[in-house]
Amino acid sequence: MPEYKVTYFDLRGLGEPIRLILSYMGKEFIDNRITFEDWPKYKGKTPFGKLPFLEIGDKVLYQSTAILKYLAPQAGLDGKNAEENLEIDMVAGVFGDIVSDVARWFQTKNESEKEKLKETLINETIPFIMERFETILKKNGGYLANGKLSWAELYVVGYSSSFPGLIGIDLADKYPAFKELAKRVHSLPGIKEWVEKRPKSPL
Amino acid sequence: MPEYKVTYFDLRGLGEPIRLILSYMGKEFIDNRITFEDWPKYKGKTPFGKLPFLEIGDKVLYQSTAILKYLAPQAGLDGKNAEENLEIDMVAGVFGDIVSDVARWFQTKNESEKEKLKETLINETIPFIMERFETILKKNGGYLANGKLSWAELYVVGYSSSFPGLIGIDLADKYPAFKELAKRVHSLPGIKEWVEKRPKSPL
C-alpha cells in the first residue's frame, strides 16, 4: 500500500480538507507540518512553490481542489455524472473566491489596505456568498450540491475551520444551516476520530 | 438545440476560455458583453455576483473552470481517466493562482500597494510558474498535461491573451514553448475562425 503524506503548515487552512478526506477514506497519513520559519528552505523543492501537497508513494499531488477531486471518486464523494460534478465544481469554485480573498488579505503588507480588505471580506464577500450558501443548504437537504455529501463540503468546512483564529469570525455563529453542515461533517466516520486527535492549532 | 450565451465584460479575460471551447466545439453562442458601467445593475442578478457565466438554455453555469470542466468531455478535452484529469486539474489550478493574483492586483486601490503587487506578479509569480510551464511543455509534447490538448491550454492561452493590454506583458515574448502553444491553440479548427471574427478589445 502506498504511503500517504500531507505537507502543509501547522494549521488547518487548505491542508485540512485533504486531511479530512483521507480520514474519511480511512487512510493513515503522515501529517507533515512545516513551520513558517522553515518554509523558505522547502519552497524551492515543492512543485510550484506552494503548500499543501500530498505524496502518494512516489507521486506528488498539488493544488488542493485538484487533490480533492482526484480522491473524491475513491471516497464516494464525487458526483455520479457530469451534471452533478458541475454542481460540485461550481460551489467549490465560489468558495475558492473566498479562499483567494483570504490569501490576498493575509499577504497584504500595507496596514490600511489590509484593514480595508478584511472589512470587505467580513462585511461583503463572506456574507454575500454565505447567504447564498444558506439558501442552497436549506433547499438542498443540508448539502451544497445534489442533496448529498461531496468533497465540496469537506473543502468548505475544513478550510473555514481556520476562520475564527485567522480572521476572527466563526461562520457557524452567523449561519445556522452551515453550522449544521459543519457539525454533520465533523461527525462523519473517520473525520470524527481525526478531529479529536488532530494537533490543536490556533487556526 | 439549447441556446448558448456567454455573459462577460467586453474583454477576453476569463470569458475567453469559454468562448474558445465553445468555438472549438462548433457551437454558436451569443457573445453578451456588459460594460463596467452597466455591471452594478446586473451584479445582483448573477448567481454569485461574478462574471463570466454561461447559459445553456435555462441552465446557468458559473465559475469559469467549472464550466470548462463541464464542457470538456463533450469537446474531447478532458482526461481519459482520473490520473489524466488530475494532471489537467493541477496545472489549471497553478494557473488559477496567477488568475487570482491578477484579480488581486486589479482590485487593489492603494497605489503603492498596487505597484508592488504588479512587480511581484511580473518579476516573481509569473516567471516562477511560466518557467515551470516551459519545462512541462518541452517534456510533454508541447502540452501542459498528458502530452495532448485539454481544456487547460484553452484556459491558459485564452486568459493570458489579455495580459499585454492588462499588465503590459506578452507571455509569448519571453516563453518560446508557450508561444508555440498559443499559436497552436489559435490555429485549432473553430478557434481560428473565432479569433479572426471576435470583437477587437484592448484586453
Contacts between the chains, C-beta under 8 A, distances in Angstrom:
chain1	res1	chain2	res2	distance
A	47	B	90	7.9
A	47	B	132	7.7
A	48	B	94	4.9
A	48	B	97	7.6
A	48	B	128	7.6
A	48	B	129	6.4
A	48	B	132	6.2
A	49	B	128	5.9
A	50	B	97	7.1
A	61	B	86	6.7
A	61	B	90	7.0
A	62	B	90	5.7
A	62	B	93	7.5
A	62	B	94	7.5
A	63	B	89	6.6
A	63	B	90	5.0
A	63	B	93	3.2
A	63	B	94	6.3
A	63	B	96	7.9
A	64	B	93	7.9
A	65	B	89	7.1
A	65	B	93	6.2
A	66	B	86	6.1
A	66	B	89	3.6
A	66	B	90	4.6
A	66	B	92	7.7
A	66	B	93	4.9
A	69	B	85	7.3
A	69	B	86	7.5
A	69	B	89	5.7
A	70	B	82	6.0
A	70	B	85	7.4
A	70	B	86	4.4
A	70	B	89	7.3
A	73	B	82	6.3
A	82	B	70	6.0
A	82	B	73	6.3
A	85	B	69	7.3
A	85	B	70	7.4
A	86	B	61	6.7
A	86	B	66	6.1
A	86	B	69	7.5
A	86	B	70	4.4
A	89	B	63	6.6
A	89	B	65	7.1
A	89	B	66	3.6
A	89	B	69	5.7
A	89	B	70	7.2
A	90	B	47	7.9
A	90	B	61	7.0
A	90	B	62	5.7
A	90	B	63	5.0
A	90	B	66	4.6
A	92	B	66	7.7
A	93	B	62	7.6
A	93	B	63	3.2
A	93	B	64	7.9
A	93	B	65	6.2
A	93	B	66	4.9
A	94	B	48	4.9
A	94	B	62	7.5
A	94	B	63	6.3
A	96	B	63	7.9
A	96	B	96	7.8
A	97	B	48	7.6
A	97	B	50	7.1
A	100	B	100	4.2
A	100	B	103	7.3
A	100	B	104	7.4
A	103	B	100	7.3
A	104	B	100	7.4
A	104	B	104	4.6
A	108	B	113	6.9
A	109	B	113	7.5
A	109	B	116	7.8
A	110	B	110	5.7
A	110	B	112	7.0
A	110	B	113	4.4
A	112	B	110	7.0
A	113	B	108	6.8
A	113	B	109	7.5
A	113	B	110	4.4
A	113	B	113	4.7
A	116	B	109	7.7
A	128	B	48	7.5
A	128	B	49	5.9
A	129	B	48	6.4
A	132	B	47	7.7
A	132	B	48	6.2
